[in-house]
Amino acid sequence: MAYLQVNSITKQFGGLVAVDNVSFEVEKGEIVSIIGPNGAGKTTVFNMLTGVYTIDSGEIIFDGTPIHNTNPYNIVNRGISRTFQNIRLFPNMRVIENVLVGTHIRTKYGFFDALFRTGRYKKEESEKVVHAAKVLKDIGLGNRINDYAQNLPYGEQRKVEIARAIATDAKIILLDEPAAGMNPQESDELLCFIRQLRDKGYTIILIEHDMSVVMNISDRIYVIDHGKKIAQGLPGEIANNECVIEAYLGGVKKDA
Amino acid sequence: MDKKMKKETSNNLILKFETFVDKYKLLLAAVCTVLLLVFPYMGVNQYILRIVIMIGIYSMLALGLNILTGYTGQVSLGHAGFYAVGAYTASLVALKLGANFFVATLAGAALSSLCGLLLGLPTLRLKGTYLSIVTLGFGEIVKMITMNWDKVTNGTLGLKNIPKPVIFGVKLTLSNNGLYYLMLVLVALTALICMLIIKSKIGRAFMSIKEDELAATMMGIKTTQYKILAFVISAFITGIAGAFYASMIGFIDPNSFTFDISTLIISIVIMGGMGTIRGMFLGSAILIVFPEVSRFMMDYRFVVYGIVLVLMMRFRPQGLLGWKSQLPYKFPKLARQELEKQDKSILNTL
């Protein structure tokens, strides 16, 4: 069985079937992209993976354990973390504090440790701060530690989001359109960075519209349209797949 | 452009001010402590002393509400309810069981935080305005209970002869300044506890819930638990303030804990600067002193009060002292040492 195994998950909102029997699998250390036109249900898939939505049928199995329909805490605790399509940082907190919120789930000291500033508090707190500072340095934001998240340019805010996801000690990182709003140079840097992440052993699932990013970086691609999976395969195969071209550009009636 | 430049200069001013305070913080703290300690001997009369003690009590109330509203973003319009629960419980324990002030206060704070726990539970389902309405209802329910549960609370007649705090056989009163010093200790403790909680993962969890609850959930923060915790801490502090108030005044009745008190507390928090500790002191000083100095306006002072609040919301919505610190992030000492050992470059870029 694959590292992350998604078996025919379905999500309905009233009469609308947002995600219909979608299955896919992700192996450890892969970069897998999920693409599709707007409104295809990609983000809904992410929301189901991370426990924002419950699933109506099917199953999600991560590392041998089912994780569907549990709460987000359990899912993050098992090692799946995400970023958001529209940036959701904590704007009035410093960059390092944002990342420290990511380490929250791995910080085990309790209320009274904090109140009495016990040795345990001091040790763990400084460990996490060092960890957060290093994550930020790795992602190229070492000089931004002090700044408030809202004062960062768009591209850097995206990076803080990724840093925050890494800080949860995630094994799988879900990136929801990480290159959105970036200029070509920024998205090239991002590509590089995502590859580095993979080389460090992270597994990446990516939603992306920027085809130059998708085609360059993905090990495998799944295509969703109208909630259904319409294609899967290597980047080269997807680029020439008729169904995919039709979904993106509209089809031509052949018998007309 | 113009606005941005204005912001830049004000940030610079704040930075200068903060650097100054940070540099001389020990000296400033010592001066403040000495001033506060000798204050009763600077020829003030009991009237002034009493107002200062009220400022202290409202600082505590504001610090309590600040944990909930300022840091966690859950607006409570019913804090007079917790205040009443603390005051009534402590007074009853003291009157009926003869317990001393500190036991009674703890009992008051405990019952108040229990109410906080119960009131916090609806946060599972309620957000924003809807939660505020529930807290508003809670305040009214408490008031109704104190009014109508005659056997215990003595109804609208209120509780009389609530004993003053006694330490080592010395009765603390206004005239021997004991109440003033007790107030100082309680306020200092409260502020310290707030600070310790805020500068930990708990405080960061609170703030992340205020900033973006969904993102906080997705980072694995159990938001419901933390919201309830914020309610409990907030109610605990408010309960202590209530117990102290009852003991100082010696008489409480349901009218001491009306909706006006709830609005006053939240006005202090907003005016001082939500999510700051410094702001609570200034806010309560202004809003407690204002009605006293504006006695000559009598009927018009609430009009003025309203205008002041409206102007505040227009020109300084973040509160008088509600700025974000411009100083660099303070690394914990151990973390700084560790970074110096492993990787100086991070510290050097700061």
Interface residues (C-beta under 8 A of the other chain):
Chain A: T50 V52 P72 Y73 I75 V76 N77 S81 R82 F84 R88 L89 F90 P91 N92 M93 R94 I96 E97 L100 V101 G102 T103 H104 I105 T107 Y109 F111 A114 L115 R117 Y121 K122 K123 E125 S126 E127 K128 V129 V130 A133 K134 K137 G142 N143 I145 N146 Y148 R164 T168
Chain B: I193 L196 I197 S200 K201 I202 R204 A205 M207 S208 E211 D212 L214 A215 A216 T217 M218 M219 G220 I221 K222 L229 G275 K324 P328 Y329 F331 P332 K333 L334 A335 E338 L339 Q342 D343 S345 I346 T349 L350
